[in-house]
């Protein structure tokens, strides 16, 4: 499993960087991409929330590309402990 930083948001909830999301073994490729696209939308003000996410669009895009490349090179399409999920 990928090691995560222990940073916390202002509400005390644990936060993750875009690359930590991209390399997290607990999310499927689809889940990673959904989370990263949500972050990107929030950061560009496309969502209703529109709160600053604290990450640059380039950092988020790099994480999205990392997920796509990992999927292309044959890393498990479902990265939940190496098992395929239905």
Biotite code that builds the C-alpha atoms (Angstrom):
import biotite.structure as struc

atoms = struc.array([
    struc.Atom([0.000, 0.000, 0.000], chain_id="A", res_id=1, res_name="UNK", atom_name="CA", element="C"),
    struc.Atom([1.170, 3.517, -0.752], chain_id="A", res_id=2, res_name="UNK", atom_name="CA", element="C"),
    struc.Atom([2.278, 5.599, 2.201], chain_id="A", res_id=3, res_name="UNK", atom_name="CA", element="C"),
    struc.Atom([0.203, 8.742, 2.743], chain_id="A", res_id=4, res_name="UNK", atom_name="CA", element="C"),
    struc.Atom([1.170, 12.021, 4.277], chain_id="A", res_id=5, res_name="UNK", atom_name="CA", element="C"),
    struc.Atom([-0.550, 12.963, 7.463], chain_id="A", res_id=6, res_name="UNK", atom_name="CA", element="C"),
    struc.Atom([-1.664, 16.463, 6.551], chain_id="A", res_id=7, res_name="UNK", atom_name="CA", element="C"),
    struc.Atom([-5.024, 17.679, 7.742], chain_id="A", res_id=8, res_name="UNK", atom_name="CA", element="C"),
    struc.Atom([-7.389, 20.233, 6.297], chain_id="A", res_id=9, res_name="UNK", atom_name="CA", element="C"),
    struc.Atom([-8.719, 23.151, 8.261], chain_id="A", res_id=10, res_name="UNK", atom_name="CA", element="C"),
    struc.Atom([-11.682, 21.035, 9.431], chain_id="A", res_id=11, res_name="UNK", atom_name="CA", element="C"),
    struc.Atom([-9.299, 18.373, 10.783], chain_id="A", res_id=12, res_name="UNK", atom_name="CA", element="C"),
    struc.Atom([-10.011, 15.851, 8.020], chain_id="A", res_id=13, res_name="UNK", atom_name="CA", element="C"),
    struc.Atom([-7.047, 14.108, 6.431], chain_id="A", res_id=14, res_name="UNK", atom_name="CA", element="C"),
    struc.Atom([-6.117, 15.495, 3.026], chain_id="A", res_id=15, res_name="UNK", atom_name="CA", element="C"),
    struc.Atom([-4.173, 13.943, 0.165], chain_id="A", res_id=16, res_name="UNK", atom_name="CA", element="C"),
    struc.Atom([-2.142, 15.448, -2.626], chain_id="A", res_id=17, res_name="UNK", atom_name="CA", element="C"),
    struc.Atom([-3.194, 14.659, -6.197], chain_id="A", res_id=18, res_name="UNK", atom_name="CA", element="C"),
    struc.Atom([-0.212, 12.320, -6.643], chain_id="A", res_id=19, res_name="UNK", atom_name="CA", element="C"),
    struc.Atom([-1.070, 10.493, -3.398], chain_id="A", res_id=20, res_name="UNK", atom_name="CA", element="C"),
    struc.Atom([-4.533, 9.872, -4.819], chain_id="A", res_id=21, res_name="UNK", atom_name="CA", element="C"),
    struc.Atom([-3.013, 8.690, -8.118], chain_id="A", res_id=22, res_name="UNK", atom_name="CA", element="C"),
    struc.Atom([-0.770, 6.174, -6.361], chain_id="A", res_id=23, res_name="UNK", atom_name="CA", element="C"),
    struc.Atom([-3.198, 4.996, -3.681], chain_id="A", res_id=24, res_name="UNK", atom_name="CA", element="C"),
    struc.Atom([-3.706, 1.232, -3.769], chain_id="A", res_id=25, res_name="UNK", atom_name="CA", element="C"),
    struc.Atom([-7.186, 1.456, -2.262], chain_id="A", res_id=26, res_name="UNK", atom_name="CA", element="C"),
    struc.Atom([-8.798, 3.177, -5.263], chain_id="A", res_id=27, res_name="UNK", atom_name="CA", element="C"),
    struc.Atom([-9.546, 1.733, -8.691], chain_id="A", res_id=28, res_name="UNK", atom_name="CA", element="C"),
    struc.Atom([-8.341, 3.587, -11.773], chain_id="A", res_id=29, res_name="UNK", atom_name="CA", element="C"),
    struc.Atom([-11.892, 4.843, -12.320], chain_id="A", res_id=30, res_name="UNK", atom_name="CA", element="C"),
    struc.Atom([-12.180, 6.122, -8.735], chain_id="A", res_id=31, res_name="UNK", atom_name="CA", element="C"),
    struc.Atom([-8.798, 7.852, -8.945], chain_id="A", res_id=32, res_name="UNK", atom_name="CA", element="C"),
    struc.Atom([-9.741, 9.623, -12.154], chain_id="A", res_id=33, res_name="UNK", atom_name="CA", element="C"),
    struc.Atom([-13.120, 10.681, -10.746], chain_id="A", res_id=34, res_name="UNK", atom_name="CA", element="C"),
    struc.Atom([-11.506, 12.133, -7.611], chain_id="A", res_id=35, res_name="UNK", atom_name="CA", element="C"),
    struc.Atom([-8.812, 13.939, -9.563], chain_id="A", res_id=36, res_name="UNK", atom_name="CA", element="C"),
    struc.Atom([-11.306, 15.393, -12.039], chain_id="A", res_id=37, res_name="UNK", atom_name="CA", element="C"),
    struc.Atom([-13.429, 16.613, -9.115], chain_id="A", res_id=38, res_name="UNK", atom_name="CA", element="C"),
    struc.Atom([-10.358, 18.307, -7.632], chain_id="A", res_id=39, res_name="UNK", atom_name="CA", element="C"),
    struc.Atom([-9.551, 19.880, -10.977], chain_id="A", res_id=40, res_name="UNK", atom_name="CA", element="C"),
    struc.Atom([-13.115, 21.152, -11.368], chain_id="A", res_id=41, res_name="UNK", atom_name="CA", element="C"),
    struc.Atom([-13.091, 22.634, -7.861], chain_id="A", res_id=42, res_name="UNK", atom_name="CA", element="C"),
    struc.Atom([-9.756, 24.293, -8.484], chain_id="A", res_id=43, res_name="UNK", atom_name="CA", element="C"),
    struc.Atom([-10.979, 25.938, -11.675], chain_id="A", res_id=44, res_name="UNK", atom_name="CA", element="C"),
    struc.Atom([-14.279, 27.058, -10.145], chain_id="A", res_id=45, res_name="UNK", atom_name="CA", element="C"),
    struc.Atom([-16.431, 24.782, -12.312], chain_id="A", res_id=46, res_name="UNK", atom_name="CA", element="C"),
    struc.Atom([-18.285, 23.258, -9.359], chain_id="A", res_id=47, res_name="UNK", atom_name="CA", element="C"),
    struc.Atom([-20.758, 24.945, -7.054], chain_id="A", res_id=48, res_name="UNK", atom_name="CA", element="C"),
    struc.Atom([-18.390, 24.629, -4.119], chain_id="A", res_id=49, res_name="UNK", atom_name="CA", element="C"),
    struc.Atom([-15.600, 26.462, -5.882], chain_id="A", res_id=50, res_name="UNK", atom_name="CA", element="C"),
    struc.Atom([-13.466, 26.518, -2.739], chain_id="A", res_id=51, res_name="UNK", atom_name="CA", element="C"),
    struc.Atom([-9.739, 26.706, -3.397], chain_id="A", res_id=52, res_name="UNK", atom_name="CA", element="C"),
    struc.Atom([-8.234, 23.216, -3.381], chain_id="A", res_id=53, res_name="UNK", atom_name="CA", element="C"),
    struc.Atom([-4.639, 24.266, -2.750], chain_id="A", res_id=54, res_name="UNK", atom_name="CA", element="C"),
    struc.Atom([-3.182, 22.423, -5.740], chain_id="A", res_id=55, res_name="UNK", atom_name="CA", element="C"),
    struc.Atom([-2.221, 23.815, -9.114], chain_id="A", res_id=56, res_name="UNK", atom_name="CA", element="C"),
    struc.Atom([-4.031, 22.585, -12.222], chain_id="A", res_id=57, res_name="UNK", atom_name="CA", element="C"),
    struc.Atom([-0.663, 21.318, -13.467], chain_id="A", res_id=58, res_name="UNK", atom_name="CA", element="C"),
    struc.Atom([-0.162, 19.210, -10.325], chain_id="A", res_id=59, res_name="UNK", atom_name="CA", element="C"),
    struc.Atom([-3.618, 17.681, -10.706], chain_id="A", res_id=60, res_name="UNK", atom_name="CA", element="C"),
    struc.Atom([-3.095, 17.064, -14.431], chain_id="A", res_id=61, res_name="UNK", atom_name="CA", element="C"),
    struc.Atom([0.240, 15.350, -13.700], chain_id="A", res_id=62, res_name="UNK", atom_name="CA", element="C"),
    struc.Atom([-1.536, 12.993, -11.282], chain_id="A", res_id=63, res_name="UNK", atom_name="CA", element="C"),
    struc.Atom([-4.232, 12.243, -13.880], chain_id="A", res_id=64, res_name="UNK", atom_name="CA", element="C"),
    struc.Atom([-1.525, 11.441, -16.425], chain_id="A", res_id=65, res_name="UNK", atom_name="CA", element="C"),
    struc.Atom([0.225, 9.202, -13.871], chain_id="A", res_id=66, res_name="UNK", atom_name="CA", element="C"),
    struc.Atom([-2.991, 7.185, -13.411], chain_id="A", res_id=67, res_name="UNK", atom_name="CA", element="C"),
    struc.Atom([-3.475, 6.852, -17.167], chain_id="A", res_id=68, res_name="UNK", atom_name="CA", element="C"),
    struc.Atom([0.131, 5.764, -17.744], chain_id="A", res_id=69, res_name="UNK", atom_name="CA", element="C"),
    struc.Atom([-0.061, 3.208, -14.934], chain_id="A", res_id=70, res_name="UNK", atom_name="CA", element="C"),
    struc.Atom([-3.184, 1.716, -16.481], chain_id="A", res_id=71, res_name="UNK", atom_name="CA", element="C"),
    struc.Atom([-1.564, 1.610, -19.934], chain_id="A", res_id=72, res_name="UNK", atom_name="CA", element="C"),
    struc.Atom([1.587, -0.208, -18.810], chain_id="A", res_id=73, res_name="UNK", atom_name="CA", element="C"),
    struc.Atom([-0.462, -3.001, -17.363], chain_id="A", res_id=74, res_name="UNK", atom_name="CA", element="C"),
    struc.Atom([-0.622, -2.212, -13.696], chain_id="A", res_id=75, res_name="UNK", atom_name="CA", element="C"),
    struc.Atom([-3.768, -3.781, -12.325], chain_id="A", res_id=76, res_name="UNK", atom_name="CA", element="C"),
    struc.Atom([-6.846, -1.958, -13.666], chain_id="A", res_id=77, res_name="UNK", atom_name="CA", element="C"),
    struc.Atom([-8.262, -2.387, -10.197], chain_id="A", res_id=78, res_name="UNK", atom_name="CA", element="C"),
    struc.Atom([-5.579, -1.579, -7.729], chain_id="A", res_id=79, res_name="UNK", atom_name="CA", element="C"),
    struc.Atom([-7.409, -2.767, -4.640], chain_id="A", res_id=80, res_name="UNK", atom_name="CA", element="C"),
    struc.Atom([-4.765, -5.162, -3.269], chain_id="A", res_id=81, res_name="UNK", atom_name="CA", element="C"),
    struc.Atom([-4.152, -6.493, -6.778], chain_id="A", res_id=82, res_name="UNK", atom_name="CA", element="C"),
    struc.Atom([-7.557, -8.142, -7.080], chain_id="A", res_id=83, res_name="UNK", atom_name="CA", element="C"),
    struc.Atom([-10.051, -7.465, -9.851], chain_id="A", res_id=84, res_name="UNK", atom_name="CA", element="C"),
    struc.Atom([-13.363, -6.237, -8.604], chain_id="A", res_id=85, res_name="UNK", atom_name="CA", element="C"),
    struc.Atom([-16.610, -6.668, -10.541], chain_id="A", res_id=86, res_name="UNK", atom_name="CA", element="C"),
])
